Amino acid sequence: MKLGNILQAITTGMVKGNLDKEISGIQMDSRQIKEGDLFVAVKGTQTDGHAYIGKAIEKGATAVVCETLPETLSETVTYIQVNDSEDAVGRLATTFYGDPTSKLDLIGVTGTNGKTTIATLLYNMFRKFGYKAGLISTVCNYIDGEAIPTDHTTPDPITLNQLLGRMADEGCKYAFMEVSSHAVAQKRIGGLKFAGGIFTNLTRDHLDYHKTFENYLKAKKAFFDGLPKTAFALTNADDRNGLVMTQNTKAKVATYSLRSLADFKGKVLEDGFEGMLLDINNREVNVQFIGRFNASNLLAVYGAACLLGKQPEDVLLLLSTLRPVSGRFDSLRSTKGYTAIVDYAHTPDALTNVLNTIHEVLNGRGKVITVVGAGGNRDKGKRPIMAQEAVRLSDRVIITSDNPRFEEPQDIINDMLAGLKSNDMNKVLSITDRKEAIRTACMLAQAGDVILVAGKGHENYQDIKGVKHHFDDKEVLSEIFKNENNQE
């Protein structure tokens, strides 16, 4: 594509060089540059792309978009100055990849908890309806049935447009995408057109990045503020910030709720570890999910599908066939008669939701043993709160490692223990080795008990000092259960 055509998507300042040259690709990372590429220098949270303009040119970049022009300019390179290169990169990528969201319906899901479940279930449902569909999520990205591994909840704007471009080229009618607060704040979704947005809930998370809860809320709200009037904005009326999210949106607002009047109203009629019987808008449906938070997620899925033009009866029928997402309230049954649940809960609110759900189903008929840690180099303020919630809602708690990253595991554990009172310690163990912590929980469990292994869910690694070591909570539990069988 000609450089001049790509630049029509943005407002430019000073331009030095030829705009008639052919551009073969767009990159923000100088290490990925190939001959004929456009390099966009973005000031990131860790590094400033302006420092790598020279490297990008050495590797073959023939054009550079930047906020500050280098002191020495190459005669063979075109330089384009902009006010905000972070804002420009998404719009440039959207144009370069053929404006993919004008060719498919993109639905964004945002909130602290529930994003992965809702986006994945919508993707699965619409494929069952017979459509080609795409998914962009924490667990994995999909172009119809093809899995594309992922490292972030929302990819960088170039990868994102590349993915969406492939979805459009391969005939996808819908794409369902988790929209993280980082993605909104860092303008990764700039240039994309959304057909709808869904809000799940808002609780403390990512304050290491956003600094304050208000900033975190504003990042989420900015997504809805940017929706066009042709889109829908589906919000959770049970969350105190639900209507705040949509107060300035131009989109058509709809609500879902388990507690009050709403466009999509639900109620849990029966629940167990095998599933629930729900009432949704005065129709009953059996689902293979557990817990009120999942009932809320399913309501959002139902509401979004209806807003996308599907008949309620058809949506309910498919809702009954859907299965839980990997690592989200994933249950395994030991032959010794206890249940283990693996869940991604890594915020105080998510942990509370999962533990409350376990208690609702147990109804006092067994003990709850929780294995939990906290991630390194992330919001330290939530660590003591998570320990407090685990102790409050469990009979035994084992505090262990999660992804320590570049922190010492014991320092993270100490931060969690600091939130506890001396009498709390009677039911708390701290075991740094996560595998050993899970094994200990299984040794403590008796028939009828439930073990919750929280924090990592679908993840199959532990991030230690910059290296991802293979580790899978479900694998560890399966191995323990197998050994239990062999010992009988």
Buried (B, 14 or more C-beta within 10 A) or exposed (E): BEBBEBBEBBEBEEBBBEBEBEBBBBBBBBEBBEEBBBBBBBBEEEEEBBEBBBEBBEBEBBBBBBBEBBEEBBEEBBBBBBEBBBBBBBBBBBBBBBBBBEBBBBBBBBBBBBBBBBBBBBBBBBBBBEBBBBBBBBBBBBBBEEEBEBEBBBBBBBBBBBBBBBBBEEEBBBBBBBBBBBBBBBBBBBBBBBBBBBBBBBBBBBBEBBEEBEBBBBBBBBBBBBBEEEBBBBBBBBBEBBBBBBEEBBBBBBBBBBEEEBBBBBBBEEBEBEBBBBBBBEEEBBBBBBBBBBBBBBBBBBBBBBBBEBEBEBBBEBBEEBEBBBBBBBBBEBEBEBBBBBBBBBBBBBBBBBBBBBBBBBEEEBBBBBBBBBBBEBBBEBBBBBBBBBBEBBBBBBBBBBBBBEBEBEEBBEBBBEBBEEEBEEBBBBBBEBBEBBBBBBEBBEEEBBBBBBBBBBBBEBBBEEEEEEBBBBEBBEBBBEEBEEEE
